[in-house]
Amino acid sequence: MAGLSAMEKKLAEFKCNTNEAIQLKLVRFPEDLEDDNTTFNPEYSHQVFGDDEVAFGYKGLKILLYYNAGNLSTLFRIEYTSKVNENFDCVEADDVESKIRKIIPPGFCTSTDDFVSLLEKEVNFKPFGTLLHTYSVHNEEAGEDITYQIYQADMTCPGFREYHERLQTFLMWFIETASFIDVDDERWNYFLVFEKYNKDGATLFATVGYMTVYNYYVYPDKTRPRVSQMLILPPFQGEGHGAQLFETVHRYYMSSPTVLDITAEDPSENYVKLRDFVLVKLCQDLPCFSPEKLMQGFSQEMVTEAQQKLKINKQHTRRVYEILRLRATDMGDPEQSRGYRLDVKKRLIGPYKKKQRELAKMRRCLRPEELTNQLNQIDLNMQHEQLEESFQQLVSDYRRILERLAQA
């Protein structure tokens, strides 16, 4: 048993956390290759290395995935200080290379020299598709405004299919349930964000992020665009690019008379907050959202105007209403505060009431009526507590959106 324990300890030394082992870069200049400040790591690696996010068989494992900042030509190399050998009976190292090869397209470099030679060709790279929007962000470190552009592309753009194959590999590292899409389906739209920067007097473009949208058919003659994937690459996060991309895409579809409304597939919590911010920004000047009408409660007029003018569905319009009503409400006034709390809780309580009805029916069949009533009362008290917690969390989220809106 002692020998087994010693062996287990020995084997444990050859386990590597793949979120730490994978090193990503967006390279603009050769010196970026040796600059640790340009390196970033995945948030997830379970889809490639399993739920434990561990690679076995190596010490000091480094999985280098470096991309040219624009075209995303790739350098892939594995480094380690030591590897398990035949001294470990019936134990083999994980085939890390094969796992990575499954998600990155062929044609990558394994030599730094080859990668640097491709870097020199970045001056020829230009964004794909049609320019939709240009905006600037002030960079404190550089002391200047940096220009960004958003494009809409499709698979008919020369070179875009190959570029997209490289771009989508980032999804595996930063979206928990990511999957690659069927690019041969013509109902997909692609929206890309690029940074313009200067290198030796020339203007070059660096990939910032992207969004994919699928256009679902709605009988008889409409479509419902549904956002599938959205990613701003880590070096650019926290600079407002997500909001710029979301609003640009929303405005792109708003201009189409065949679009019914715009939705999202299994949105993350961060995506919902981003969507709330942008939709509130778009809706706040609509007449139906004036402070006077907000205080009268949620109305069909709001639903109709938001859907017809901005392609926003009823569920999202309701959240916009609650956020804007919070801004119009004096929460220090007991009457106004109570009115707002009851209005929001009336929406939140729906699922709780449904659950309570289901529990009541089930327990009437299984237990004596006296016990059923007592248990239901306990459940009801618990649900009231959960309802209050949900309300307080919602108000906290809404306040942050309003603070961001005030700074925009």
LOZADO-527863 format. One record per atom (N, C-alpha, C): x, y, z; residue in three letters. Coordinates in steps of 0.02 Angstrom, whole numbers, plus 50000, padded with zeros to 5 digits. Layout:
BEGIN
XYZALA...
//
This chain:
BEGIN
500414994050000MET500005000050000MET500435006350000MET500985005950039ALA501445011650042ALA501755012749974ALA501925007149939GLY502215007749872GLY501725010849823GLY501085008949829LEU500575011749784LEU500495019249796LEU500505021249860SER500455028249877SER501045032249848SER501625029349853ALA502215032749825ALA502155033349749ALA501885028049717MET501795028249644MET501285033549625MET500745033949664GLU500225038949650GLU500515046049655GLU500935046949706LYS501245053549714LYS501705055049655LYS502055049849632LYS502515050749576LYS502125052549512LYS501575048949502LEU501165050349443LEU500855057249446LEU500665059449506ALA500345066049514ALA500815071649491ALA501465070449495GLU501945075549473GLU501905076549397GLU501605071849362PHE501565072349289PHE500875074449265PHE500485077449310LYS499835080249291LYS499895087849283LYS499635090349228CYS499685097549214CYS498985100449204CYS498855106149234ASN498235109849223ASN498265112849152ASN497805110649109THR497845112849039THR497645120149029THR497255122949076ASN497115130149071ASN497735134349082ASN498205131649119GLU498845135149130GLU499355133249076GLU499325127049052ALA499815124749004ALA499725127948935ALA499095129248917ILE498955132248851ILE499125139648854ILE499555141748809GLN499765148848805GLN499575151548737GLN499155156648738LEU498895159748677LEU499195166648667LEU499295168448604LYS499545175148588LYS499225177548523LYS499145184148518LEU498985187448455LEU499595191748439LEU499965189648389VAL500635192448376VAL500605197748321VAL500875203648336ARG500935208948286ARG501665210048265ARG502115209448314PHE502825210748302PHE503235204648325PHE503805203248295PRO504205197448315PRO504375197448390PRO504475203348418GLU504645203648489GLU504075201348535GLU503455201248508ASP502885198748548ASP502975191448568ASP503355187748528LEU503445180648541LEU503775179348609LEU504215183848631GLU504565182948694GLU504285187348750GLU503745190848735ASP503455195448784ASP502885191948822ASP502995190548886ASP502485187148925ASP501845191248932ASP501905197748925ASN501315202048932ASN500805201048876ASN501025198148820THR500565196848765THR500245189948769THR500425186048820THR500155179248827THR499505179448868THR499025175448847PHE498425174448887PHE498235167048886PHE497835165048935ASN497665158048944ASN496915156848935ASN496725150748923PRO496005149248915PRO495625149848981PRO494975150748976GLU494535150149033GLU494305142949041GLU494265139348985TYR494045132348985TYR494485128248939TYR494565121848956SER494885117248910SER494575110348914SER493985109848946HIS493665103348959HIS493435099848895HIS493265103748844GLN493015100648783GLN493575097048745GLN494185098848760VAL494765095548727VAL495095090648774VAL495145092248839PHE495535088148886PHE495115084948941PHE494455085248934GLY494025081948984GLY493855086449042GLY493375084249082ASP493105088349136ASP493625090549187ASP494135086449197ASP494645088249246ASP495125093649220ASP495115094749155GLU495555099649122GLU496285098349142GLU496485092049132VAL497155089849150VAL497465085849093VAL498105086849080ALA498485082649034ALA498985078749076ALA499005072249066PHE499445067949106PHE500065065949064PHE500615065449100GLY501215062649070GLY501785067549060GLY501705073749084TYR502205078849070TYR502345083049133TYR502955085449136LYS503135090749184LYS503305096949143LYS503095102749170GLY503245109049136GLY502945109549067GLY502345106849058LEU502025106748992LEU501825113748970LEU501985115448908LYS501765121548876LYS501475119848808LYS500855121848797ILE500525120848732ILE500475127748700ILE500915129148653LEU500955135748623LEU500485136148562LEU500025140848565LEU499575142248509LEU499615149748496LEU500035151648449TYR500135158648433TYR499815160148366TYR499495165948362TYR499145167948301TYR499405174748277TYR499515175348212ASN499615182048184ASN498985186048197ASN499065192248219ALA498495196148245ALA497945197148194ALA498105197548130GLY497595198848080GLY497325192648048GLY497725189348009ASN497515183447971ASN497435177148013ASN497705177248073LEU497675171748121LEU498055165448097LEU498555166348053SER499005160848038SER499305158448104SER499375151948111THR499485148948176THR500155145448185THR500455146448243LEU501035142648265LEU500805137948321LEU500925131448312PHE500745126548364PHE501355122448381PHE501525122548446ARG502105118848468ARG502005116548540ARG502275110748556ILE502225108048625ILE502925107848655ILE502985110348717GLU503615110148752GLU503505107148822GLU504005103848848TYR503965101248916TYR504675099848941TYR504745099349007THR505405098149037THR505545090649044THR505015086549055SER505095079349057SER504435075849043SER504475069449025LYS503895065549005LYS503945058549034LYS503375055449050VAL503385048649077VAL503695043849026VAL504015038649050ASN504325033849005ASN504145026749026ASN504495021848999GLU504325014849011GLU504405012749083GLU504725016849124ASN504815015149195ASN504145014949232ASN503655018349204PHE502975018149232PHE502595012549198PHE502495007149232ASP502185001249203ASP501475002649179ASP501345001349115CYS500675001849085CYS500395009049087CYS500815013849090VAL500585020849091VAL500895024549033VAL500475028148995GLU500715032048939GLU500505039348947GLU500895043748918ALA500715050848919ALA500135052148872ALA499715057048888ASP499175058948844ASP499455061448777ASP499105059948724ASP499305062248658ASP499035069348648ASP499385074148678VAL499155081048678VAL499115083748606VAL499605082048566GLU499615084748498GLU498995082748459GLU498785076448464SER498195074148427SER497565077748451SER497525079048516LYS496935082548543LYS496885089548514LYS497455093048510ILE497445099848483ILE497315099848408ILE497605095048373ARG497515094548300ARG496785093648281ARG496385090948326LYS495675089848311LYS495285096448304LYS495535101748336ILE495155107948334ILE495485113548293ILE496135113048279ILE496445118248238ILE496515115548166ILE496385119848117PRO496405117548047PRO497125116048026PRO497215111847975PRO497895110447950PRO498205116647920PRO498865116247909GLY499215121947879GLY499555126347930GLY499555124347994PHE499875128348046PHE500635127448042PHE500995132148073CYS501725131848076CYS501935128048139CYS502495124748135THR502815121848195THR503495125148207THR503705129248160SER504345132748165SER504235140148176SER504595142948225THR504545150048238THR504755154248178THR505275152148142ASP505505155748083ASP504965156048030ASP504625150448019ASP504085150447969ASP503515155147990ASP503375155048055PHE502835159348081PHE503015166748073PHE503625168548087VAL503835175548080VAL503815177648007VAL503975173147961SER503955174847890SER503235176347868SER502755172647898LEU502045174147883LEU501835180747914LEU502135182347970LEU501985188748004LEU502145194647958LEU502665193947919GLU502865199347873GLU502345200447818GLU501905195547806LYS501395196147754LYS500745199147780LYS500735200747845GLU500125203547875GLU499925210147843GLU500395213647813VAL500235219947781VAL499745219047724VAL499705212947697ASN499235211547642ASN498545209647666ASN498465208547731PHE497825206347757PHE497335212147763PHE496735211147737LYS496195216147741LYS495565212747768LYS495155216447805PRO494535213547832PRO494085210847777PRO493675205947795PHE493215202847748PHE492535206247749PHE492205206447692GLY491505208547689GLY491405216047684GLY490835218147712THR490595225047705THR490685228747771THR490965234747767LEU491055238947826LEU490375241547850LEU490215240347914LEU489585242647943LEU489665248547989LEU490225248748025HIS490285253848079HIS491025254948096HIS491195261248108THR491865263148131THR491795267048196THR492215265648245TYR492195269148308TYR492895269648338TYR492975273848388SER493635274748420SER493585273548495SER494125271048523VAL494185270148595VAL494835273348618VAL494795277448670HIS495405280748694HIS495825275848734HIS496445275248716ASN496915270748750ASN497355274948796ASN497275274048861GLU497645277948910GLU498395276648905GLU498575270348896GLU499285268548894GLU499625271648834GLU499295271448776ALA499585274348715ALA499475281848712ALA498995284348750GLY498845291448750GLY498525293848686GLY498145289448652GLU497835291348589GLU497195287348578GLU496805289648529ASP496205285948510ASP496385280548460ASP496115274648470ILE496235269048424ILE495595267548386ILE495655266448322THR495085265548278THR494925258048269THR494275256648272TYR494035249748263TYR493485249748210TYR493415244148175GLN492915243548123GLN492545236848130GLN491905236948113ILE491485230948115ILE491245229448044ILE491345223148023TYR491165220947956TYR490665215247959TYR490255214747907GLN489815208947898GLN490085204947839GLN490185198347850ALA490485194147798ALA490075187747789ALA490225184147735ASP489925177547725ASP490445173147689ASP490255166947676MET490735162147650MET490915163347576MET490575168047544THR490765169647475THR491375174247472THR491565177247528CYS492155181647529CYS492785177447521CYS493205178947473PRO493815174947462PRO494255174647524PRO494425168547544GLY494855167547601GLY494515167347669GLY493865169147670PHE493525169747735PHE493405162947767PHE493255157847727ARG493135151247755ARG493745148847795ARG494335149447767GLU494945147247800GLU495085151547862GLU494975158047855TYR495065162547913TYR494595160647969TYR493965159347953HIS493465157548004HIS493645151048039HIS493935146248003GLU494145140048035GLU494665141348089GLU495095146148077ARG495595147748128ARG495285151748185ARG494845156448168LEU494525160748218LEU494105156648267LEU493725151848242GLN493255148248286GLN493605143848337GLN494255142448328THR494595138448378THR494595141848447THR494565148448448PHE494555152048512PHE493935150448552PHE493385148548519LEU492765146948554LEU492865141448606LEU493275136548589MET493385130848634MET493695132848700MET494065138348699TRP494425140548759TRP494035145648800TRP493525148848770PHE493205154448805PHE492445154048809PHE492125149148778ILE491405148248785ILE491295141148810ILE490965140448866GLU490945134148903GLU490615128448862GLU490095130148824THR489735124948786THR489805126048711THR490375128448689ALA490465130248619ALA490465124148574ALA490255125348512SER490305120248459SER490415123748393SER490725120348346PHE490835123148280PHE490185122748240PHE490065127648196ILE489445128048159ILE489525125248089ILE488965123948056ASP488965121547987ASP489015127547940ASP489615128947918VAL489715134947877VAL489415134347807VAL489205128447788ASP488895127547722ASP488165129547722ASP487885130847781ASP487195133247786ASP487195140747773ASP486855142847720GLU486865149847698GLU486475154447744GLU486145151747793ARG485755156047839ARG486185159447893ARG486825157747894TRP487275160847943TRP487515167647919TRP487545172447965ASN487885178847954ASN488465179348003ASN489005182747981TYR489605183448022TYR489775190848029TYR489905192948090PHE490075199948103PHE490745200148139PHE491205204048113LEU491905203948135LEU492125210848159LEU492515211048213VAL492795217248238VAL493555217148228VAL493815222748200PHE494535223348188PHE494795229948216PHE495415229748239GLU495765235848259GLU496225238048203GLU496235244448188LYS496725247148140LYS497335249448178LYS497935247348155TYR498545249648188TYR499095250648136TYR499605254348156ASN500155256048110ASN500765251848125ASN501095249748072LYS501715245948078LYS502175248048021LYS502725251248038ASP503205253547988ASP502875257947935ASP502415262247957GLY502095266847911GLY501505264147873GLY501365257647880ALA500795254447846ALA500215253447895ALA499605253247868THR499005251947908THR498845244547906THR498815241447965LEU498655234347970LEU498035233448013LEU497765227248012PHE497155225748048PHE497255219748094PHE497025220348156ALA497065214948205ALA496365212548223ALA496285206048229THR495645203148247THR495485204448320THR494885207148333VAL494665208848401VAL494145203948426VAL493665202048383GLY493125197548405GLY492625196548349GLY492105192748365TYR491605191548313TYR490955188848343TYR490445188648300MET489785186048318MET489505182248259MET489185176548274THR488825172848222THR488075173148237THR487675173848184VAL486955174448191VAL486615169948140VAL486125166048163TYR485755161548118TYR485065164448105TYR484865164548042ASN484235167548022ASN483695162248015ASN483275161648067TYR482735156848066TYR482135159448027TYR481805154947993TYR481205156747954TYR480595157148000TYR480195162347992VAL479575163048030VAL479005163847979VAL478525159447982TYR477965159547935TYR477565166047942TYR477355169047886PRO477445166747817PRO478035169847781PRO478265175747803ASP478765179347762ASP479275183147804ASP479415180747865LYS479875184247909LYS480465179747928LYS480965182847958THR481515179147987THR481615181448059THR481905177048099ARG482075178748169ARG482815177348179ARG483245182348171PRO483965181348182PRO484085179348255PRO484495174148264ARG484655171848332ARG485415171748340ARG485665175648388VAL486375175848401VAL486595169048429VAL487095166148397SER487335159548418SER487965160048461SER488465163548435GLN489105164148470GLN489335171448468GLN489625173648522MET489915180248525MET490535180048568MET491085182648542LEU491715182448579LEU492135188548564LEU492315192148616ILE492835197248611ILE493465194048641ILE494015193948604LEU494615190648626LEU494895194048689LEU495185190248736PRO495385192848801PRO495805199348800PRO496285200248753PRO496675206448756PRO496245212748745PRO495635211848721PHE495215217648705PHE494605218148751PHE494535213648798GLN493935213748840GLN493955219548889GLN493365221848908GLY493305227348955GLY493385234248924GLY493395234548857GLU493485241048822GLU492855243348786GLU492305239748794GLY491675241748763GLY491545238948694GLY491975234348670HIS491885231748603HIS491265227248597HIS491095223748651GLY490495219548649GLY489875223648637GLY489815229348671ALA489235233648662ALA489215236548591ALA489795238548566GLN489825241248497GLN489615235948447GLN489845229848456LEU489675224348410LEU488935222748415LEU488685222048476PHE487975220348485PHE487525225648453PHE487665231948467GLU487245237248440GLU487285237648364GLU487885236748336THR487965236848264THR487565231348230THR487605225348258VAL487235219748230VAL486485220848237VAL486275223448295HIS485565224848305HIS485305229948254HIS485685235148243ARG485485240248194ARG485485237448123ARG485935232848109TYR485965229648043TYR485295226048029TYR485035222548078TYR484405218948067TYR483795223448074TYR483855228748114MET483295233348121MET483075236348054MET483555237248009SER483405240447946SER483045235847896SER482975229447914SER482665224747868SER481915223847884SER481475225047835PRO480755224247847PRO480545217047856PRO480965212247838THR480785205147845THR480965202247912THR481325205947954VAL481525203448020VAL480965204748070VAL480765199348106LEU480235199948156LEU480525202748222LEU481015199148249ASP481375201448309ASP482025197548314ASP482445199548362ILE483115196648368ILE483175193248436ILE483425187048436THR483485183248497THR484195180648505THR484305176348555ALA484965173348566ALA484875166148589ALA485365162148573GLU485365155048591GLU485725154048657GLU485345151748708ASP485635150148773ASP486125155448797ASP485885161648807PRO486345167148824PRO486655166348893PRO487285168348899SER487615168348964SER487385174349005SER487555174249069GLU487365179749113GLU487685186349090GLU488305186049068ASN488635192149044ASN488315194648980ASN488105190048937TYR487775192148875TYR487115195548890TYR486735192948938VAL486095195948956VAL486195203148981VAL486715204149022LYS486855210849047LYS487055215548991LYS487445213048943LEU487635217048885LEU487025218848844LEU486595213848833ARG485985215048794ARG485535220148829ARG485455219448895ASP485055224248932ASP485315231348921ASP485965232248927PHE486255238848919PHE486115241848850PHE486235237948798VAL486145240548730VAL485415241848715VAL484965237248735LEU484255238248720LEU483965244148759LEU484185245148820VAL483965251048858VAL484205257348824VAL484825257248801LYS485095263048765LYS484685264648703LYS484465259448667LEU484075260548607LEU483365262748622LEU483085260248677CYS482375261448692CYS482235267848731CYS482725270448766GLN482595275748814GLN482275282048785GLN482375283148720ASP482085289148690ASP481425287948654ASP481175281848655LEU480525280448625LEU479975283748668LEU479475286748636PRO478945290148674PRO478595285648725PRO478525279248709CYS478165274848755CYS478545273548820CYS479195275248822PHE479595274348882PHE479725280948918PHE479305285848908SER479365292148945SER479245290749019SER479535294849064PRO479435293649136PRO478705293049156PRO478275297249126GLU477565297149144GLU477255290349127GLU477415287749067LYS477115281249047LYS477435275449085LYS478065276049102LEU478385270749141LEU478045269849208LEU477845275349240MET477535274949306MET476825272149302MET476555271749242GLN475885268849234GLN475895261249225GLN476505258549218GLY476565251249213GLY476725248949142GLY476895242549138PHE477075239449074PHE476465239149029PHE476555240848965SER475975241448921SER476085238048854SER475545236748820GLN475575233948753GLN475885238948704GLN475795245348718GLU476105250448676GLU476865249748675GLU477165248248732MET477885247148736MET478085241048695MET477715235648702VAL477855229548665VAL477835230848590VAL477315234248568THR477215235448496THR477745240048467THR477885245548502GLU478365250348476GLU479075247548475GLU479265243948528ALA479935241048531ALA480025235748477ALA479485231848464GLN479535226648414GLN479555229548344GLN479125234348330GLN479075237148262GLN479675241548244GLN479905245448291LYS480445250248276LYS481145247348288LYS481215242848338LEU481875240648358LEU481975233048356LEU481445229348335LYS481495221948329LYS481645218648396LYS481355221248449ILE481455218448516ILE480835214648536ILE480905208448562ASN480325204448579ASN480035206548647ASN479465203648664LYS479095205648723LYS479495204448787LYS479825198648792GLN480205196948852GLN480755202048865GLN481125203848813HIS481675208648821HIS481405215648834HIS480845217248803THR480535223848814THR480335224648887THR480095219248917ARG479895219548987ARG480495221249032ARG481075218249018ARG481675219849058ARG481875227049047ARG481835229448985VAL481995236548971VAL481535241049012VAL480895239349013TYR480405243249051TYR480605243449125TYR480785237749154GLU480945237549225GLU481565241649240GLU482055241649196ILE482665245549207ILE482515252949203ILE482145254949151LEU481985262049143LEU481505264549197LEU481055260149219ARG480605262249273ARG481005263149338ARG481505258949349LEU481925259949408LEU482255266849407LEU482485268849348ARG482805275449342ARG482295281049356ARG481665279949338ALA481155285049346ALA480845284949416ALA481025279949456THR480715279049522THR481165281849578THR480855285549623ASP481205287849683ASP481155282249734ASP481685278049740MET481655272349785MET481685274449858MET481805280949871GLY481765283549939GLY481055285249959GLY480605285449911ASP479905286849924ASP479555280149936ASP479275279049996PRO478985272450013PRO478455270149963PRO478035274749941GLU477495272849896GLU477765270849827GLU478225274949800GLN478515273249735GLN478925266849738GLN479305266049793SER479715260049801SER479285253849805SER478745254249843ARG478285248549850ARG477965246749783ARG477765251949746GLY477455250749681GLY477935247249633GLY478565249349634TYR479065246149590TYR479185238949611TYR479265237849676ARG479415231149701ARG478845226349684ARG478225228349693LEU477655224049678LEU477605222649603LEU477755227649563ASP477715226849490ASP478215221749465ASP478825222149490VAL479345217449468VAL479215210449496VAL479025210149560LYS478895203649591LYS478305200049559LYS477835203949532LYS477255200849498LYS477495196649439LYS478025198949406ARG478315195049351ARG478725189249378ARG479125190549429LEU479575185349456LEU479195179649488LEU478595180949515ILE478255175949555ILE477925170549512ILE477865171749447GLY477525166949402GLY477765159849409GLY478425158549401PRO478675151749408PRO478565148749478PRO478595153049530TYR478495150549597TYR477765148249607TYR477295152049580LYS476595150149587LYS476455143649551LYS476755142849492LYS476655136649455LYS476935130749493LYS477525131649523LYS477835126249561LYS477405124549622LYS477135129749654GLN476725128649713GLN476105124649696GLN475795126149639ARG475195122349618ARG475365115049605ARG475935113949573GLU476145107049559GLU476285103149623GLU476625106449671LEU476775103149735LEU476135101449773LEU475665106149772ALA475035105149807ALA474655099149779ALA474625098549714LYS474285092849682LYS474615086249700LYS475275086249697MET475645080049710MET475575077849783MET475615082449829ARG475605080649899ARG474915078749924ARG474405081249891ARG473725079249909ARG473625071749896ARG473995069349847CYS473935062249830CYS474365057849875CYS474875060749905LEU475375056549940LEU475335057050016LEU475065062450044ARG475085063450117ARG474415065850143ARG474305065350208PRO473695068050238PRO473645075550227PRO473045077950226GLU472925085050208GLU473265089750258GLU473245088050322GLU473545092550372GLU474295093450360GLU474645087950348LEU475365088250335LEU475515091950270LEU475095090750221THR475175094050156THR475155101650164THR474645104050201ASN474575111250211ASN475175114150246ASN475425110450297GLN476005112950334GLN476625113250290GLN476745107950251LEU477325107850208LEU477275113250154LEU476675114150128ASN476575119350077ASN476725126250106ASN476535127250170GLN476665133650202GLN477415134850209GLN477785129550228ILE478515129950233ILE478815131650165ILE478585128150114ASP478835129450046ASP478685136650025ASP478085139050043LEU477885145750024LEU478335150950056LEU478485149950121ASN478935154550156ASN479615154650123ASN479865148750106MET480515148250073MET480515151750005MET479965150949969GLN479915154149904GLN479875161749909GLN479555164249962HIS479535171549973HIS480245174249985HIS480645170450022GLU481335172450034GLU481735172449968GLU481635167149929GLN481985166749864GLN481755172349818GLN481115173949820LEU480845179249779LEU481165186049797LEU481235187249862GLU481545193549884GLU482275193749863GLU482625188149869GLU483325187849848GLU483395189249773GLU482945186249734SER482945187349661SER482825194649645SER482355197649680PHE482195204749668PHE482795209149684PHE483115208049741GLN483685212149761GLN484265211449712GLN484385205349688GLN484925204149640GLN484765207649574GLN484135207349554LEU483935210549492LEU484025218149496LEU483825221149551VAL483905228349560VAL484645230249559VAL485055226149590SER485775227349590SER486055227249519SER485845222349480ASP486055221949409ASP485805227949370ASP485185229749381TYR484885235349345TYR485255241849361TYR485445242749424ARG485805248949443ARG486475249449407ARG486825243849400ARG487455243949364ARG487355245849291ARG486825243349261ILE486675245249192ILE486535252649186ILE486165255349232LEU486005262549231LEU486625266749243LEU487075264349286GLU487705267949298GLU488125268049233GLU488145262349199ARG488525262149136ARG488205266649084ARG487535266649083LEU487175270849035LEU487315278249047LEU487365280149110ALA487505287149127ALA488195289349105ALA488665284449100GLN489345286049081GLN489455285649005GLN488965282648970ALA489045281548897ALA489015288048858ALA
//
